[in-house]
Amino acid sequence: MNTAQTGQESWAESSWDASSRNQQLALGAILATAAVAGVVAFMLRRPREPERPTPAMFAERARALVREDAVPASREFLIGKVLPELKPALLAVLDEIEESVERAFRRLERTIKKL
């Protein structure tokens, strides 16, 4: 009788295990489907991030702003802002060139006198 009871118990246990596994598989499938649905809903409802501005975008916007007055505005900017800032640097460069040329002429003059 023990073997009969053991056989019935093992059958009942294996039947219970099988149904438990099926329930776990069904629960896993439902949870996976819910997770996928949640991700899809999140992707559809989240606001789109605007594109990050690139240097080309800035250049295009600047061109659009000053398209009509580009040359006169550039000329005014160069004469009014850039040249006054560069004037001391340009004068210093000219002084250095002048000194270099003077040194070169002095060397040539000495070389010619030595001949």
MOPETA-V775683 format. One record per residue. N is the residue number from 1. PSI is psi in radians with two decimals (* if undefined). Layout:
N/PSI, N/PSI
This chain:
1/-0.52, 2/-0.70, 3/-0.63, 4/-0.75, 5/-0.69, 6/-0.71, 7/-0.75, 8/-0.70, 9/-0.74, 10/-0.61, 11/-0.73, 12/-0.72, 13/-0.75, 14/-0.62, 15/-0.75, 16/-0.75, 17/-0.72, 18/-0.77, 19/-0.59, 20/-0.74, 21/-0.75, 22/-0.70, 23/-0.70, 24/-0.71, 25/-0.75, 26/-0.74, 27/-0.72, 28/-0.73, 29/-0.71, 30/-0.76, 31/-0.71, 32/-0.75, 33/-0.72, 34/-0.70, 35/-0.77, 36/-0.75, 37/-0.68, 38/-0.73, 39/-0.75, 40/-0.75, 41/-0.71, 42/-0.77, 43/-0.64, 44/-0.59, 45/-0.30, 46/2.55, 47/2.51, 48/2.37, 49/2.35, 50/2.68, 51/2.49, 52/2.38, 53/2.45, 54/2.84, 55/-0.60, 56/-0.65, 57/-0.72, 58/-0.75, 59/-0.73, 60/-0.71, 61/-0.70, 62/-0.73, 63/-0.68, 64/-0.59, 65/-0.67, 66/0.48, 67/-0.73, 68/-0.65, 69/0.52, 70/-0.88, 71/-0.88, 72/-0.66, 73/-0.69, 74/-0.76, 75/-0.79, 76/-0.72, 77/-0.80, 78/-0.82, 79/-0.68, 80/-0.59, 81/-0.86, 82/-0.86, 83/-0.76, 84/-0.58, 85/-0.61, 86/-0.27, 87/-0.88, 88/-0.67, 89/-0.73, 90/-0.71, 91/-0.68, 92/-0.71, 93/-0.77, 94/-0.70, 95/-0.74, 96/-0.70, 97/-0.74, 98/-0.77, 99/-0.74, 100/-0.74, 101/-0.72, 102/-0.76, 103/-0.72, 104/-0.74, 105/-0.67, 106/-0.74, 107/-0.78, 108/-0.71, 109/-0.76, 110/-0.69, 111/-0.72, 112/-0.68, 113/-0.56, 114/-0.40, 115/*
